[in-house]
Amino acid sequence: MTKGNTTKITDELYDYVLAHNPPLDAVQRELVEVTWERFPESAGMQSAAEQAPLLAFLVRLTGARHVVEVGTFTGFSALAMAQALPEDGRLITCDVSEEWTAYGREAWEKAGVADRVELRLGDALETLRTMPATPHIDLAYLDADKPQYIAYWEELVPRMRPSALIVVDNVLFHGGVVDAGATGSAAAIREFNEHVGQDGRTESVMLGIADGVTLARRR
């Protein structure tokens, strides 16, 4: 298959994209910088700079009031989504690390959106299973441990309202998904991508944004 009109993203073009997206605000920029300073070996888990305005845009576009995030890290993506929620909106975000999420708590307070965010520490699968089994979620963002992606998906999909949106990060896994002999997380993402593609409960598109983003709409 030909590549069509695909443009290779150089460093200069990436900077151009960022310059033509809504800029990060002061709290968001500070959180990004602090994350790289405090956790240089793990900071790559943070959502990319262009993903914050995208997530905020999707929250507003869908009119979401009930958002669930699986994988908080230091709270950058949660911050962007919480800021886009209406005042009566709520975001439940799941993680296992008190150390990482402490930086998110501080940023949410600074941004004035802490009352919209509920952090649930512990196993995310167990957290999802304690939620109402009926469809009630407007938007979900999945960005956690890759071998559990299918399990998270299976807990989220039945809880999504009709036409609700699931946003999934790292679906290209640094390019490792093209390797049929992939192991570990790359193999898990390959399996997840196949699973999503065959799931008749949703319709989805995969986008070459950051490390790959899938948008899936609940039918």
ZAMARGU-4260 file (C-alpha; in steps of 0.2 Angstrom, whole numbers, plus 5000, padded with zeros to 4 digits):
<rodrens>
0) 5000/5000/5000 | 5007/5017/4996 | 5009/5030/5009 | 4998/5043/5001 | 5001/5061/5007
5) 5009/5056/5024 | 5022/5069/5030 | 5037/5064/5040 | 5038/5074/5056 | 5055/5081/5058
10) 5060/5091/5074 | 5057/5107/5065 | 5040/5102/5060 | 5036/5095/5077 | 5040/5112/5084
15) 5029/5120/5071 | 5014/5109/5076 | 5017/5114/5094 | 5017/5132/5090 | 5000/5130/5081
20) 4992/5121/5095 | 4985/5129/5110 | 5000/5132/5121 | 5002/5124/5138 | 4998/5135/5152
25) 5010/5140/5167 | 5004/5125/5178 | 5005/5113/5164 | 5023/5119/5159 | 5029/5118/5177
30) 5022/5100/5179 | 5031/5094/5163 | 5047/5102/5169 | 5046/5095/5186 | 5042/5078/5180
35) 5058/5078/5169 | 5068/5085/5184 | 5062/5073/5197 | 5059/5057/5186 | 5071/5058/5171
40) 5071/5039/5168 | 5052/5038/5169 | 5047/5055/5162 | 5044/5047/5145 | 5028/5040/5152
45) 5021/5057/5152 | 5009/5061/5138 | 5017/5071/5124 | 5015/5090/5124 | 5003/5089/5109
50) 4991/5077/5118 | 4986/5089/5132 | 4977/5101/5120 | 4970/5086/5111 | 4963/5078/5126
55) 4955/5094/5132 | 4948/5097/5115 | 4940/5079/5115 | 4933/5082/5132 | 4924/5098/5126
60) 4919/5091/5109 | 4910/5076/5118 | 4903/5087/5131 | 4910/5074/5144 | 4906/5076/5162
65) 4911/5059/5168 | 4929/5055/5163 | 4940/5040/5169 | 4959/5039/5166 | 4969/5023/5169
70) 4987/5028/5172 | 4990/5045/5181 | 5009/5046/5182 | 5012/5064/5188 | 4995/5070/5182
75) 4998/5080/5166 | 4985/5072/5156 | 4973/5072/5171 | 4976/5091/5173 | 4972/5095/5154
80) 4956/5085/5155 | 4950/5092/5172 | 4953/5110/5165 | 4942/5106/5150 | 4928/5099/5161
85) 4913/5109/5166 | 4912/5114/5184 | 4901/5099/5188 | 4912/5087/5179 | 4922/5074/5187
90) 4937/5064/5183 | 4942/5048/5191 | 4961/5044/5188 | 4969/5028/5193 | 4987/5024/5198
95) 4998/5014/5210 | 5011/5027/5215 | 5008/5039/5229 | 5025/5047/5224 | 5021/5051/5206
100) 5003/5056/5209 | 5008/5069/5223 | 5015/5080/5209 | 4998/5079/5200 | 4989/5083/5216
105) 4999/5099/5218 | 4996/5104/5200 | 4978/5101/5201 | 4977/5112/5216 | 4987/5126/5208
110) 4976/5125/5193 | 4960/5126/5203 | 4953/5110/5197 | 4957/5098/5212 | 4938/5097/5216
115) 4935/5089/5199 | 4948/5076/5201 | 4947/5060/5211 | 4963/5050/5213 | 4961/5032/5217
120) 4977/5023/5222 | 4978/5004/5220 | 4975/4991/5206 | 4966/5000/5192 | 4957/4984/5187
125) 4950/4983/5204 | 4945/5001/5204 | 4936/4999/5187 | 4927/4984/5194 | 4920/4994/5209
130) 4912/5006/5197 | 4894/5004/5192 | 4892/4991/5178 | 4880/5001/5168 | 4885/5013/5155
135) 4890/5030/5163 | 4907/5035/5157 | 4908/5049/5144 | 4926/5048/5140 | 4941/5037/5145
140) 4959/5039/5143 | 4970/5023/5144 | 4988/5025/5147 | 4995/5012/5159 | 5004/4996/5160
145) 5003/4988/5142 | 5001/4970/5146 | 4984/4974/5155 | 4977/4985/5141 | 4965/4971/5135
150) 4959/4969/5153 | 4956/4987/5155 | 4947/4988/5139 | 4935/4975/5144 | 4931/4983/5160
155) 4929/5000/5151 | 4919/4996/5136 | 4903/4990/5145 | 4903/5006/5156 | 4904/5018/5141
160) 4889/5028/5136 | 4883/5026/5118 | 4894/5037/5107 | 4906/5039/5122 | 4925/5040/5118
165) 4939/5029/5123 | 4957/5037/5120 | 4971/5024/5120 | 4989/5030/5121 | 5005/5021/5115
170) 4997/5010/5102 | 5012/5011/5091 | 5024/5007/5106 | 5039/5016/5099 | 5037/5006/5082
175) 5038/4989/5090 | 5021/4984/5084 | 5027/4981/5067 | 5038/4967/5073 | 5028/4950/5072
180) 5041/4943/5084 | 5039/4956/5097 | 5039/4952/5115 | 5034/4960/5131 | 5024/4976/5130
185) 5026/4978/5111 | 5018/4961/5109 | 5004/4966/5121 | 5000/4981/5111 | 5000/4971/5095
190) 4987/4959/5103 | 4978/4974/5110 | 4977/4983/5093 | 4970/4967/5085 | 4957/4965/5099
195) 4951/4983/5097 | 4950/4980/5078 | 4939/4965/5080 | 4928/4972/5094 | 4910/4975/5086
200) 4905/4985/5101 | 4916/5000/5095 | 4922/5009/5080 | 4939/5015/5080 | 4953/5024/5071
205) 4972/5024/5074 | 4981/5040/5073 | 5000/5043/5071 | 5000/5056/5085 | 5015/5055/5097
210) 5017/5036/5101 | 5001/5032/5092 | 4983/5036/5098 | 4968/5026/5095 | 4951/5034/5096
215) 4936/5022/5099 | 4918/5026/5099 | 4906/5015/5109 | 4892/5010/5097
</rodrens>
